[in-house]
Amino acid sequence: MEEALAAAEPARAVRLAREVEHTRPPHVPLAEEDRTAWIERALKELDQTADTLPGWSAEDPDSGEDEFTRVLIQVVALLEGASTVTVVHHAQALAEHWGVAPMRPTPVSGDGFTGRLRGIGAGAREDRVRFHRSGHGAAALDHLWREHSDARGSFQEWAHAAAPALSRRERAGVARHWVALALRHRDPAPVETLLYRWSSPPALK
């Protein structure tokens, strides 16, 4: 277990350890084979999640469809808990901001939004979009911040431009994500930008 976690950054390692703990059998003495089975399941879970994020490991990274999938991942990561309509609208806006082809050429193209969400490990329940795995949104934001640092500025520009259209509850969630990201990376920039951009517009007060 220690070897499996060794390569993960601290915040990621903690999240993975917590996920494994959730799979632990009831706190009763376990037979040796039951304990072994639990450890094997836990290691398999770590192996499946340690270095991969659905949508970021596609075989064809230059395809437009793949690029929109990555856009959708970041939108869900930042707006997790928002309505389907909100997520679709802002995903289209971020795609346009980044010069990525839209989700589909016409409103009735493709297999629908549910299939898109399924492809990134997310779903909509009671019309609220969330990742299935706890901590997946934070991992997605971490990946963007770490591996695509040149996208940080434009991602923040899009997020702050989108904020006035969000409900107060949704904006509070976005602010929490920015603060958590800054703490994980020991980088005050996201919060400094948040305070600067959100302190003036009346709509954000």
Secondary structure by P-SEA (a helix, b strand, c coil): cccccccccaaaaaaaaaaaaaaccccccccaaaaaaaaaaaaaaaaacccccccccccccccaaaaaaaaaaaaaaaaccccaaaaaaaaaaaaaaaccccccccccccccaaaaaaaacccccccbbbbcccaaaaaaaaaaacccccaaaaaaaaaaaacccccaaaaaaaaaaaaaaaaaaccaaaaaaaaaaaccccccc
